Amino acid sequence: MTAYPPPEWLTAFVEAVPSLGGHRFSRFLPPPEGGRRSSAVLVLFAPGVEPDRPEETSVVITERAHSMRSHAGQPAFPGGGTEEQDANAVGTALREAEEEVGLDPTSVEVLADLPTLHIPVSGYDVTPVLGWWRDPAPQSLWARDRREVARVVQPSVSWLVDPRNRFLVRHPSGFVGPAWDVDGLLVWGFTAGVLDRILDLAGIAQDWDRSVVRELSI
């Protein structure tokens, strides 16, 4: 089994994380009294999905099951609400990733906890946990829990930063944010926002045309 090191840009970003406040990631931060529930997601970067191109870093995104009562069919990082057995945000993120997409927690190098953010629509306080999938082979990720996950996509970072693949979406509420169309999955909202900020703060984002805005129908 081959263990791949994280790319230099990701290592440099991790070193900078302690100096980055939550406002660098979102304007929505946890209220003083805390949100309705604490949760965590795993922002998992990995060697490329093509066997002959492990240097082509990718990121793991799920499509939520279309039968779910909330956020059905929407993009998400593996994750969920904190439970009693979880020691911390890392424990929550890794447990949820194992349950949802069959990820072996021992194959992940946890790099950092990003600042805890707040999702107003749900009232959740969410801690993104940054991870590197150092031992992906011979694993593959799949929708292990069909009640929560419809499928898993792994777009490459080089594709994500390509200006041709970038646009904004406008929600009927007036919210405007970054988005991607990944194999027919519209990646937007919290997931796209966190990913956009990581790529930008890591210094690998490229200039893109923010006048391209697609209307979002929910």
Residue pairs with C-beta under 8 A, 6 or more apart in sequence:
1 135
1 137
1 138
2 54
2 135
2 137
3 134
3 135
4 47
4 54
4 134
4 136
5 134
6 14
6 45
6 109
6 111
6 132
6 134
7 45
7 55
7 57
9 202
9 203
9 204
10 45
10 57
10 111
10 132
10 202
12 202
12 203
13 198
13 201
13 202
13 203
14 111
14 112
14 130
16 201
17 112
17 114
17 130
20 114
20 115
20 201
21 115
22 29
22 115
22 116
22 117
23 29
24 115
24 197
24 201
25 114
25 115
25 117
25 128
25 193
25 194
25 197
26 117
26 118
26 193
26 194
26 197
28 117
28 118
28 119
28 120
29 115
29 116
29 117
29 118
30 116
30 117
30 118
30 125
31 118
34 125
35 118
35 119
35 123
35 124
35 125
36 122
36 123
36 124
37 81
37 82
37 123
37 124
37 125
38 81
38 82
38 89
38 124
38 125
38 127
39 79
39 80
39 81
39 82
39 92
39 124
39 125
39 126
39 127
40 79
40 80
40 82
40 89
40 90
40 92
40 93
40 96
40 126
40 127
40 128
40 129
41 76
41 77
41 78
41 79
41 80
41 93
41 96
41 126
41 127
41 128
41 129
42 60
42 77
42 78
42 79
42 93
42 94
42 96
42 97
42 103
42 108
42 129
42 131
43 59
43 77
43 114
43 128
43 129
43 130
43 131
43 194
43 195
43 198
44 59
44 60
44 77
44 78
44 97
44 103
44 108
44 131
44 132
44 133
45 57
45 58
45 59
45 60
45 130
45 131
45 132
45 133
45 157
46 57
46 58
46 59
46 60
46 132
46 133
46 136
46 154
47 54
47 55
47 56
47 57
47 58
47 133
47 136
48 54
48 55
48 56
48 57
48 58
48 156
49 56
49 58
49 154
49 156
50 56
56 156
56 157
56 158
57 156
57 157
57 158
58 154
58 155
58 156
58 157
59 154
59 155
59 157
59 160
59 195
60 77
60 78
60 101
60 133
60 141
60 152
60 154
61 75
61 76
61 77
61 152
61 153
61 154
61 155
61 182
61 185
61 187
61 191
62 75
62 76
62 77
62 78
62 100
62 101
62 143
62 149
62 150
62 151
62 152
62 153
63 73
63 74
63 75
63 76
63 149
63 150
63 151
63 152
63 153
63 185
64 71
64 72
64 73
64 74
64 75
64 76
64 148
64 149
64 150
65 72
65 73
65 143
65 146
65 147
65 148
65 149
65 150
66 72
66 73
66 150
67 147
68 147
68 148
70 122
73 150
74 188
74 189
75 182
75 185
75 186
75 187
75 188
75 189
75 191
75 192
76 191
77 128
77 191
77 194
78 93
78 96
78 97
78 100
78 101
78 103
79 92
79 93
79 96
79 97
79 126
79 129
80 92
80 96
80 100
80 148
81 92
81 124
82 89
82 92
83 92
83 95
85 91
85 95
86 92
86 95
89 113
89 116
89 127
89 129
90 110
90 113
90 129
92 127
93 127
93 129
93 131
94 103
94 105
94 108
94 110
94 129
94 131
95 105
97 103
97 105
97 108
98 104
98 105
99 144
99 145
100 143
100 144
100 145
100 148
100 149
101 141
101 142
101 143
101 144
101 149
101 152
102 139
102 141
102 142
102 144
103 133
103 139
103 141
104 135
104 139
106 135
107 133
107 134
107 135
107 136
107 139
108 131
108 132
108 133
108 134
109 131
109 132
109 133
109 134
110 129
110 130
110 131
111 130
111 131
111 132
112 129
112 130
113 127
113 128
113 129
113 130
114 127
114 128
114 129
114 130
114 194
114 198
115 127
116 125
116 126
116 127
117 125
117 126
117 127
117 128
117 190
117 194
118 124
118 125
118 126
119 126
119 190
126 190
128 194
130 198
141 152
141 154
142 152
143 149
143 150
143 151
143 152
151 185
153 182
153 183
153 185
155 180
155 182
155 183
157 199
157 204
159 165
160 180
160 195
160 199
161 199
161 204
161 205
161 206
162 206
163 206
163 207
163 208
163 209
165 180
165 181
166 178
166 179
166 180
166 208
166 209
166 212
167 178
167 179
167 180
167 209
167 212
167 213
167 214
168 176
168 177
168 178
168 179
168 210
168 212
168 213
168 214
169 176
169 177
169 178
169 179
169 186
169 188
169 213
169 214
169 215
169 216
170 176
170 213
170 214
170 215
170 216
171 177
171 216
171 218
172 216
172 217
172 218
176 213
177 188
177 189
177 192
177 193
177 196
178 188
178 192
178 193
178 195
178 196
179 186
179 187
179 188
179 192
179 214
180 186
180 187
180 188
180 192
181 187
186 216
187 195
188 216
196 205
199 205
